[in-house]
Amino acid sequence: MHIWALILVAIAAREIYLMVWLDRSARIRIKKKGWLVVEVRRRVTMEHVPQHVSDFPSPREERILVKKLLGMVLSHREVSVALPESACDHLEKITPQEFDGQFPNWLRLADA
């Protein structure tokens, strides 16, 4: 019986972690199919790259495909693209449409 308790605790801990992590992104697309929900989320940040690449963070947009069943995250898949250095001055004003073409079809605003 203890193994089931550990499994439930692990699932709950993963869900809490993913809720907090996904809360830092904005939902830009949602599709519902019964109990299954598929979301595309986005986050624009200054990301620290490995030191052998650069000592300075670079502007990036990250999009995340999230599949949920009954509100629980089943899976997530991320793609991050580099933004031009000029984006540093206005990160909070970058719209989802601005760099939409740099992402694969399954992460774009309009489902292709």
Buried (B, 14 or more C-beta within 10 A) or exposed (E): EEEEEEEEEEEEEEEEEBEEEBEEBEEBBEEEEEEEBBBBBBBBBEBEEEEEEEEEEBBBBBBBBBBBEEEEBEEBEEBBBBBEEEBEEEBEEBEBEEBBEBBEEEBBBEEE
